[in-house]
Structure formats: structure tokens, C-alpha cells
């Protein structure tokens, strides 16, 4: 009986740790997110899914986010949690814009 309760307790701990592990693996640093979005824009230009004006607009927005990140880092000696959340939200929106623009059926001519 004691072995069974220890086994169940161990299983419960393992199950409780799963969501934390999965979310930690999904988190990307800001530099990784910038590189990934830049690669998606470049790939969209190469395969014709993005027109030149779309790519220029998306890259401009990406550069503005990089500037905002630099300002955040200068003002506080690093990023605090609120700044990180703000940047994550903005990167999510930009990533969504890239997806929409790549799938809007406008093709480069």
C-alpha cells in the first residue's frame, strides 16, 4: 500500500510539472522571435507570398519593435516583467500580421 501511495504521489508531481515544462519550451527570447519573424518575411519575399511593399512595411514594424526593446533596456538596465509582456504582445501581433500578409493571396509580380 505504501509503495502505491508513493508511486501515485510521484505521478502527481510529474503531471503537475508537465504544463510548466511545456510552456518553458515554447517561450522564445526576444532575439529568437526577431530572427524568426525576419526569416518568415525573407521567405515570404523569396516565394512570392509577400509583395515588396508588404515586406517593407513588416520590416519597418520589426525595426520599430527592436528600437522599443533598446529603449526599454536603456531606461531600466534591462527588461522588467511589464516590458517583457508588452514586447511579447507586440511580437505576437506582428507575427499575426506576417501570417495574414503571407496568406492574403497577393503575389509579387
N, C-alpha and C positions, 0 to 999 in steps of 0.2 A: 504494500500500500504506500509506503514511504517513497519507494522508487517511482511509482506512478505520479505522486503529487510533485516530486522534484522534476520529473520529466515534463509534466504539464506546466509547471512554473517556468521552466526553461523555454518551452514552446511559446508561452505567452510573451515572454521578454523578446524573443526573436520576432514574433509577429508585430509587436509594438514598435520595434526598431525598423521594420521594413519601410514604412512611409518616410521616415527621416532619411534613410539611405537613398531611396529613390529620388526624393526632392533634392538632395545634395548632389546627386549625379546629374540632374537636369540643369542645375544652376551653372551659368557661364559667366566668366569675368567680363567686364566691360570691354576689354581689348579683344576678347574672343568674339563677343557679339558684333563689334565694329568690323572685324575681319570677315566674319560670316556674312554680314549684310553686304559689305563691299564685294565679296566673291559672288553673291547672288546677283548683284547689279551687273557685274562684269559678265557673268554667264548669260544673263538676260540680253545683254548687248550682243554678245557673240552669236547666240542662236536666233536673234531677231525678235525675241519676245518683248523687248523694250525698245521704244524709239529713242533717238538721241535726246530730244527734249525731256522725255520721262527720266532717262538715266541722269541727265544733268541736274534735274530738279531733286531726284532722290539723293544724289551725291552731295548736293548743296545742303540738304537737310541732315545728312550724316555728318558733314563737316561742322554744321552748327551744333549738333549734339556733342561732337568732340570738343568744341570750344566751350560749351557749357560745362562739360566734365572738367576741363582745365581750370575754369573759373572756380568751380566748387572746390577743387583740390588746392588752389592758391589761397582761398579765403579761410580755410579751416585746418590746413595742414593735412588734409586727407578728406575722405568722404565719410560723412556721418550716415546714419541709417536712413534719415529722411531724404538726403540727397541721392543715396543709392536707390531707394524706392522710386524717386522721381525719374532718375535716369532709366531704371528698368521699365517703368511705364512708357516713357518716351521711346525707348528702343522697341518695345512691343508694338507701339503704334506705327513706327517706321517700318518694322518688319511686315506688318499687315499691309501697309501701303505698297511695299515692294511686291508682295504676293498679288495684290489687286491689279497693279500695273502690269505685271507679267502675264496675267490671265485675262486681260481686257480685250484680247483679240486684235489689238492694234499692232501692226507689224512694221518693222523697219523696211523702208524701200530703197 
